[in-house]
Amino acid sequence: MRKVIERYSANERLNHWFTAITFVILALSGLALFHPSMYWLTNLLGGGTWTRILHPFIGVAMFLSFLVLVSRFWAHNKLTRNDARWLARWRDVLNNREEGLPEVGRFNAGQKLLFWAMLLTMLLLLISGFVIWQPYFAPVFPITLVRLAVLTHAISAFVLILGIIVHIYASLWIKGSVRAMTRGYVPSAWAKKHHAAWYRDVSGS
């Protein structure tokens, strides 16, 4: 039996961290533009003017990067009946009683739901972002639509930030998850415990 198994390739990890870094920049610069009390965060991108210019362009870069992640992982994130059974046992999940849970593939049901939630919120952010993008697109749309887009953008950003917080917490909660995305490999015992169905597929056992 192999001692370690590759969980993420170098390209997948680079793709993930590029998306993560652009998200952090967008979250901070977005908060700076959202409320005057956080305007000081515009210094991250060189001041208010540069923040207004760069924020939407970085947003497009993040979305395109995330689309690459979607193309890599969407097949592993299809929800199945097994996922419904896994979610129904959420108390066992929270208490780390994994022995009685249905076997998990490359990603568990919680990770899959977060994946699709992130895709939905990023789509809403992209569409609403184009509508409010000054000075290129916003003047084309009616002011009522622009105002609705502003509200949609803010709510979608809030939901996405919450989702990322959950994602970070879960990766720290399950020891070995962060190492998988930094080094690319996980111990066979870890894979067998947390993702038994995926372990069986990649190990051939």
Stockholm file with secondary structure:
# STOCKHOLM 1.0

chainA/1-205         MRKVIERYSANERLNHWFTAITFVILALSGLALFHPSMYWLTNLLGGGTWTRILHPFIGVAMFLSFLVLVSRFWAHNKLTRNDARWLARWRDVLNNREEGLPEVGRFNAGQKLLFWAMLLTMLLLLISGFVIWQPYFAPVFPITLVRLAVLTHAISAFVLILGIIVHIYASLWIKGSVRAMTRGYVPSAWAKKHHAAWYRDVSGS
#=GR chainA/1-205 SS CCSEEECSCHHHHHHHHHHHHHHHHHHHHHHHHHCGGGGGGGGGGTSHHHHHHHHHHHHHHHHHHHHHHHHHHGGGGCCCHHHHHHHHTHHHHHTTCGGGSCCCCSSCHHHHHHHHHHHHHHHHHHHHHHHTCTTTTGGGSCHHHHHHHHHHHHHHHHHHHHHHHHHHHHHHHSTTHHHHHHHSEEEHHHHHHHCHHHHHHHHCC
#=GC SS_cons         CCSEEECSCHHHHHHHHHHHHHHHHHHHHHHHHHCGGGGGGGGGGTSHHHHHHHHHHHHHHHHHHHHHHHHHHGGGGCCCHHHHHHHHTHHHHHTTCGGGSCCCCSSCHHHHHHHHHHHHHHHHHHHHHHHTCTTTTGGGSCHHHHHHHHHHHHHHHHHHHHHHHHHHHHHHHSTTHHHHHHHSEEEHHHHHHHCHHHHHHHHCC
//
